[in-house]
Amino acid sequence: MKQSKAVVQQRQYQIRRLFVERNSLQIAEVSKILGVSELTVRRDFSVLEQEGFIRRFHGGGQLLSGDLPNAPLYEDKDLLKQRQKQQIARYISRLIQEKDTVFLNAGTTTLEVIKAINRKNVIIVTNNAPACTVVDGTGASLISTGGEFNPKTRSFTGIMAVQLIQKMCAQVCVLGVNGISGTEGITTSNYMETMINDEFLNHCKGKRIVAADGSKIGKTFNFISAPIQSVDLLVTDSSADTDALEKIRERGIEIVLADQIQD
């Protein structure tokens, strides 16, 4: 009997959590924990290996931590490039129309976008936990994805968040990223965030925007959220590496340097 997509996603999410907790797992061990066949677990391990989440070995698998750079903590990011993030947010706010539904992921740059659009009559759908603190009493409506709270990134992730996004459509999607390049696309240091970003992109029927200050351009982190072809527009600033920008532009992505746009 073929299992539903939701059942498979839930099981694979549980396996990811086990890997994060234990680093290395045996197929037989996971089979007993989840009450499913070893064949099913092998298939799930194959999916996770293809995603670059684990390395398989005979009878099991190991979490891939990689040697790529770690993203700063939320508290540190909040103080970095603040002026540039606000310029990026102001430009993106011009692209969002009254009555739009907007997907925004977690992060300090997207929080600035939420601040910039909160006077508009829009619906904001986000896994950005602090969003509720900047929308209360404004013209915007807020829908939080809910899910499992990550205090380090101040975000909600997990199958509950994914399932809510799957029931919605948006006119605009705005993603903050840890890194973006012309070859690896959008990358992050947190695997669970990739699930959210992927669903936001898949359920947006309009413009897909990456909001990233210049320090993120050309950088690559452990996990790929989406290929570069999934992006329509990159809004950044003039501190970005020009060679890295050119490689992104060569892939057909429109680029705006927000600090060179007059308000």
N, C-alpha and C positions, 0 to 999 in steps of 0.2 A: 504493500500500500504506500503510495507516494505521500510524503509528508508535506504539510503546508510550508510556505516560505517563512512564516512567523515562527513555527516550531523549530525549523533549522537554524534561523537566526538566534533564537533564544538559547539553543543548545551550544552553538558556536560561541556565543557571548559568554556562557558559563565556562567553556573550555579556556577562553582567553583569560578570564579572571583567575582560573586555576594556574595558568602559566605565570601570570604576573605574581601570584602569591608564592609559587613553588619553584619557578624557573625551569625545572625539568620534570617531565611527566612520562609515565609508561602508558601505553594504549590499554593494557589490561586493567590498570588502576583507574583510568578515566571511565572505562566501560562499567566498572562496578559502582563508581560514584554516581554516574548519571543514569544507570539502569538501562543502557542501550548496548547493542552488539558491538563487538570489537571491529567488525567490518564498517559499521557506521562511524566509529571513532577514527578509523584509518582514513576514511573519506574526508572527515572534518580536518584532520591533520594535514591532508594534502592541500585543502583549500587554504589553510593558514600558512603553509609553506609557500604556496604560490603568491600569497600576499606579502611575503617577506617578514612574517611575524615570528616564525619558528624555523629551526633547522631540524629536519627529521633524521633519526638514526634507527637502527634495527630495534623495533619494538617500542619506540617512543619518539620524543621530540624535546628540543631545548629552545627556550626563548632567545631570540636574537636581540641583544642590546645594542650592538653595533659600536663603532668608534667615532660616530658622527657627533657634532656639537650638541650640547644640552641647551634647551631654551631657558631663559631666565625665569625666576619665579614671578608670579603675578605682581607682588609688591615691588619688585625691581622694575618690571616693565612699566608700571604705572608712572614712574619717574623719568623714563627714557623717551626722548624725542617727542615730548608733549606738544610743543608748538607745531611740529610737522603733522602729528596725528590730527590736531584740530583743523589744520588747513586741508588735509585730506578729507576729513569729515564734512567740512563746509562745502567742498566741491561736490562730493557724492550727494549731499542733501538736495542739490539742484536737479539731480537726475530722478528724484523720487517725487511722484505726483500725488495729489490728494486722492484718497481712497485706494491707494496701492496697498497690497499686502507684501511685506518685505521680510525675507529670511535674513537673519544676522547670527553669526556664530559667536563663540566666546572670545574674549580678549579685550585689551584696553583700547585698541583702535576702533573696533566695532562699537564699544561703549561710547566713544566720542561721536560716532555716527548716530547712535540712538539719541544722544543729547541734541544733536543738530537737527533731527527730524521730529522731535517729540511734540512740537507745536502744530504739526500737520495732522490732518484727519487721515491717519494711516493705521494699518494693523501691523504691529511688530511681532514676529514669531522668532523666538530666540532661545538658545540654551545658555545665554549669558546671565549668570545668577544675579549680578548687581544691577541688571536692567530695571528691576522694579523700583530701585531707589531714585531713578532719574526720569521715570515716566509718570509717577503718581501726581495727579492734579493737572496734567497736560492734556493736549488734544488727541494724543495717540492712544490706541488700545494695545494692550500687551497680552500676548499668549506665551507663557513659558512652557517649554517642552516637558519640564519635570524630568525625573529620572534619578540616576545616582549622582550625588553631589561630589565633586572633586575640589577640596579646599585649596589645592595648589594652583589650579587654573581658574577657580571660581566658575566652574561650568557644570552643566548637567549632561550626562551621557547615558548609554545603555539602551536596552531594547525598548523600554517605555518611551524614551525620547524619540527613538527611530520610528516607532509605530505611530506616534502622533504626527510626525512630519509626513509620513506616507499617506496620510488622509487629507493633506492640504496642497494647495498650489499657490505660488506667489508670482507677482509681476517682476520683482527684483530680488536678487540674491547678493548679499555683501559678505565676503569672507575675509577675516583677518587670518594671517598665516605666520608660521615661524620662518618659512623660507619659500622663495619662488625662483625658478630658473627655467630657461628655455628648453632644457633637456629633461630634467626630472619633474617639472611641473610644480604643483603645490605640495609642500611637505610640512610635516609636523613632528614633534618629539613625543607626542602622546597618541598611541594607537587608537584609543577609544574615540578620539576626536575625529578620526578619519571617517568613521561610520556616519557621524552627524553631517560633516561637510559633504560627503557623497550624496546623502539623501536631500540636503538642501539644493544641491546643483541639479539633481535628477528631477526635482519637483518644482523647479523654477521655469516658467514659460516665457520669461523675458530676459532682461540683461543680467549677466553674471559678472560681478565685479569683485576684484581682489583689492583690498585696502591694505597697503603695506608701506611703512616708511622705508627710507633708503637703505637702512641697515639689513633689511630682509632680502634685498634683491641679489640674486646669484647664490644665495645660501641654500644648502641642502641638509635636511634633517632625516631622522631614521625612517619615517613612514610617509608614503605617498598618499595624499588625500585625493588627488585628481590629476590627470594629465593636463598639460598646458592648453590643449585644444578645448578644454572645458571652460576656459576663461574668455570673455569678450573684451574686458577692459581692466587694465591695471592702473590704479591711482596711487602715485607715490610722490617723492620729492626729488629735488635736484642733487641731493647727496648720494643718490644711487649710483652704483658702478655703471659707467656708460657702455662698456663692452657687454656686461650682463643684460642691460636694457636692450641693446641691439639684437642680441640672440633671442630675446623674448619677442621683440618686434618682428623679427624674421619669421616667427611662427604665426603671424597674422593677428597678433594681439594689439589692440589700440592702447597707447600709453599716454597718460596725462601726468605732468609734473605740477602738483597742486600749488606749490609755493611760487610758481611762475604765473599763476592765474590771478588777475586782479579781482578783488571782492566787489 
